[in-house]
């Protein structure tokens, strides 16, 4: 039986995925470790910063998706201003 590897791109891996800003384990690492533990060798993560601001944002996003060629793209939906109030104390 063939076991496919799922390629996941997190488009919007900004300061909340950087350990020096998060002050510890990031949400991206929690998700990555959980999926890799549940499905050893079947998950491949890539991450790219992204802010949906400016006229070049759509072409940048398209370029990153094309470069990564993922099976799944995760775009964090919580805007910075909204999310900051919940994660800054971490």
N, C-alpha and C positions, 0 to 999 in steps of 0.2 A: 504494500500500500504506500502510495506517495504522500508524504507529509509536507505540504507547502509552507513556506516561510512567509509571514505577513509583514510587509514593510509599512511602517507607520511614520508619517511626517507630522510633527507638531509645528504648525505655522502660526507663530505668535509666541514663540519661546523667548520672552523678554526677561525683565529683571526678576520675575517671579520664578524663573527656572534657574537662576544663577545663585549658587550656594552662598556667595559673599553678600548678596542682597537679602536672601531668605533667612539667613542666620541659622541654617541647619539643612536638613534634608528637604528638598523641594518637592512640590506636587508631581513634577515630571518624573523624578526618581522613584517616588512611591508607586506611581502607575507602572513605570518600566519594570521595577523589581517585582511587583505583584504579577504582572503578565508573564514575565520571564520565569518566575517560580511556578506558575500554573501551567505554562506551555514552554518547557525548556527547549531552546534551539529553534523555536518556531516564530519568534518575534524579533524584528529588527527596527530599532528606533532611529530617527533622524529628527533634528530640531533646527528651526530657523527663526530668527527674530522677524517680527512683522508688526507694523502699525498701519491700520487702514486709513491713512491720512495722506492727502496729496494726490496729484494726478498720476504719479508713477506707481502708486500702490498696486493697482490691478496687474500691471505688467510684471512688477517685481514678484508678486504672489504666483503668477503663472510661470515665471522663470524658475522659481524655487520648486514648484510642483513638478515641472518638466525635468529638472535636474535630478530630483530625488526618485521620480517614477514610483510613487508609493501606491499601495493598495488602499490605504486609508489616510485621509487628511483630518487632523484635529485642529480646529480653530477655536481657541479659548474665547468664549462669548462675553465674559465679564470685562467691561472696559476698566481701564486702570483706575479711574476716579471712583468707581463703584467698588472694585475689588480691594483697593488699598485699605479701606477702613476695616476689612475683615482679616487681612493677612499681616499687617504691619507689626502687630504685637508678637508674631511668631518669632 
